[in-house]
């Protein structure tokens, strides 16, 4: 069972992470060690060539991992990304982006996980990107 709810994460965003609200990102599902986030399609996310930009995909990957970390440790102030790597696998279609994060290892001070990023409605079901991430968890959580 997750140590935080979807509603609590959305409340944190409303109060402390207004850019998440501004981008329209929502937590679609949450369970201990896993979080799925949707980034709704907006033309501002497009790059030349009509595809979703890399920075938009990195943003949703990072937020999904934040949700996965909080789902395992609860509400922790200053849990921060210390590493984020992404491989762009195929061109995403213009449309919503879905990021599915899962924790691979949770230690006392670090959380390591990965994120599969999909283009909503993609017929093949293949991910458009894969990210790995490490979060620092402050002591005395």
C-alpha positions in Angstrom: 0.0 0.0 0.0 1.3 3.4 -0.9 2.4 5.7 1.9 0.8 8.7 0.2 -2.4 9.1 -1.9 -2.8 10.5 -5.4 -4.8 13.4 -3.8 -2.0 14.2 -1.4 0.5 14.3 -4.3 -1.8 16.6 -6.3 -2.1 18.8 -3.1 1.7 19.0 -2.8 1.8 20.1 -6.4 -0.9 22.8 -6.0 0.9 24.2 -3.0 4.6 23.7 -3.7 5.1 22.7 -7.4 2.9 25.1 -9.4 4.7 24.2 -12.6 3.2 20.7 -12.4 -0.3 22.1 -12.3 0.5 24.6 -15.0 1.6 21.8 -17.3 -1.5 19.8 -16.5 0.3 16.7 -15.3 -1.9 14.3 -13.3 -1.1 11.2 -11.3 -3.2 8.4 -12.9 -2.3 5.6 -10.6 -0.2 5.1 -7.5 0.9 2.1 -5.6 3.9 1.4 -3.3 7.0 1.9 -5.4 5.1 2.8 -8.6 3.5 5.9 -10.2 1.9 6.6 -13.5 1.6 10.2 -14.7 -0.1 11.8 -17.7 1.2 14.9 -19.5 -1.6 16.2 -21.6 -0.8 17.2 -25.2 -0.2 20.9 -25.8 1.3 22.4 -28.9 4.0 24.1 -26.7 5.4 20.6 -26.1 6.2 20.1 -29.8 9.6 20.6 -31.3 10.3 21.2 -35.0 9.1 18.2 -37.0 5.9 17.9 -35.0 7.0 15.6 -32.3 6.9 15.8 -28.5 10.1 17.4 -27.3 12.7 15.7 -25.2 12.5 18.2 -22.4 8.7 17.5 -22.1 9.4 13.8 -21.8 12.1 14.3 -19.2 9.8 16.5 -17.2 7.1 13.9 -17.0 9.6 11.1 -16.3 11.1 13.1 -13.4 7.6 13.8 -11.9 6.6 10.2 -12.2 9.7 9.1 -10.3 9.0 11.7 -7.7 5.5 10.1 -7.2 7.1 6.6 -7.0 9.5 7.8 -4.3 6.8 9.4 -2.3 4.6 6.3 -2.6 7.3 4.3 -0.8 8.6 6.8 1.8 5.6 9.1 2.3 5.7 12.9 2.2 9.3 13.9 2.5 10.5 17.5 2.2 13.5 17.9 -0.1 13.5 14.5 -1.8 15.4 15.6 -5.0 16.6 14.2 -8.3 20.4 13.7 -8.3 20.5 11.9 -11.6 18.2 11.4 -14.6 19.2 9.7 -17.8 16.9 9.2 -20.8 17.1 7.2 -24.0 14.8 8.3 -26.7 13.7 5.1 -28.5 11.2 6.3 -31.1 9.4 9.4 -32.3 6.3 10.1 -30.2 3.2 11.1 -31.9 1.6 14.4 -31.0 -0.6 13.5 -28.1 -0.7 12.8 -24.4 2.5 11.3 -22.9 2.2 8.6 -20.2 5.1 7.9 -17.8 5.2 4.7 -15.7 7.8 4.9 -13.0 8.8 2.1 -10.7 11.4 1.9 -7.9 14.1 -0.7 -8.4 16.0 -0.1 -5.1 15.1 1.9 -2.1 17.8 2.5 0.5 18.1 4.8 3.5 19.4 7.8 1.4 18.9 6.9 -2.2 16.1 5.6 -4.4 16.8 4.2 -7.9 14.2 3.6 -10.5 13.2 3.6 -14.1 10.4 5.1 -16.2 8.8 3.8 -19.4 7.3 6.6 -21.4 4.6 6.0 -23.9 2.7 8.0 -26.4 -1.0 7.7 -25.6 -2.9 5.8 -28.3 0.3 4.4 -30.0 -0.9 1.3 -31.7 2.4 -0.6 -31.2 2.3 -0.1 -27.4 6.1 0.3 -27.6 7.7 2.9 -25.3 9.0 6.1 -26.9 11.6 6.6 -24.2 13.2 4.9 -21.2 14.6 6.9 -18.3 16.6 5.9 -15.2 16.6 8.1 -12.2 18.2 8.4 -8.7 16.6 10.4 -5.9 18.3 11.6 -2.8 16.2 11.1 0.3 17.0 13.4 3.3 17.9 11.8 6.6 15.3 11.6 9.4 12.4 10.9 7.2 
